[in-house]
Amino acid sequence: MRWGWLFLVLVLILQYRIWFDDSGVLATWKIQEQVSVKQEENKVLETRNEWLRKDVVNLQTTNDVVEEKAREDLGLIQKDESFYLFVDEK
């Protein structure tokens, strides 16, 4: 009987370590979930980086993109151009 209780306690201790320890099954599942979330975030960031890479190449190779950025972001116009601003009245 004594060996039975000792064996039961030993099994319970081992089961606890397998499931709830820092390197146990539950911790492993949590880490795997975190890894998959980070992989999804990386995919989004890789897409953004690729878009930015293409934008940098365009800025380095053509003046059209620089002109477009100046018009959109700064509101600049070229010489001999007219600028019309339409304002909606409320």
Secondary structure, DSSP 8 states (H G I E B T S, - for coil): -HHHHHHHHHHHHHHHHHHHSTTSHHHHHHHHHHHHHHHHHHHHHHHHHHHHHHHHHHHHH-HHHHHHHIIIII----TT----------
